[in-house]
């Protein structure tokens, strides 16, 4: 019995500067504060770092695929590439 096996995760060691560590702690506190009432989801440093890596990957992929014409974060055209309406 017990808990169902989840996705396989490889254990790695990363070195963070004190400033990066403060960023992770800040994001973790934000996640915990915004999870809502009666929500039992547990957030930890691993989840914060995984989501950050995924967001950065999507950002870089969009920037690369569009040649920098679209914002990697929101997908909207950048101001210098917008077409003016007549």
SULKAZI-V587143 format. One record per residue. N is the residue number from 1. NEAR is the number of other C-alpha atoms within 12 Angstrom. Layout:
N|NEAR ; N|NEAR
This chain:
1|4 ; 2|5 ; 3|5 ; 4|7 ; 5|8 ; 6|7 ; 7|6 ; 8|7 ; 9|10 ; 10|8 ; 11|7 ; 12|9 ; 13|7 ; 14|11 ; 15|9 ; 16|13 ; 17|10 ; 18|10 ; 19|11 ; 20|17 ; 21|17 ; 22|14 ; 23|18 ; 24|26 ; 25|22 ; 26|18 ; 27|23 ; 28|25 ; 29|18 ; 30|16 ; 31|21 ; 32|22 ; 33|16 ; 34|15 ; 35|15 ; 36|12 ; 37|9 ; 38|10 ; 39|12 ; 40|10 ; 41|14 ; 42|17 ; 43|23 ; 44|19 ; 45|23 ; 46|21 ; 47|20 ; 48|25 ; 49|24 ; 50|19 ; 51|19 ; 52|19 ; 53|15 ; 54|15 ; 55|17 ; 56|16 ; 57|16 ; 58|19 ; 59|21 ; 60|20 ; 61|19 ; 62|22 ; 63|22 ; 64|15 ; 65|15 ; 66|18 ; 67|15 ; 68|21 ; 69|21 ; 70|23 ; 71|24 ; 72|23 ; 73|20 ; 74|14 ; 75|18 ; 76|17 ; 77|20 ; 78|18 ; 79|12 ; 80|12 ; 81|14 ; 82|12 ; 83|10 ; 84|8 ; 85|4 ; 86|3
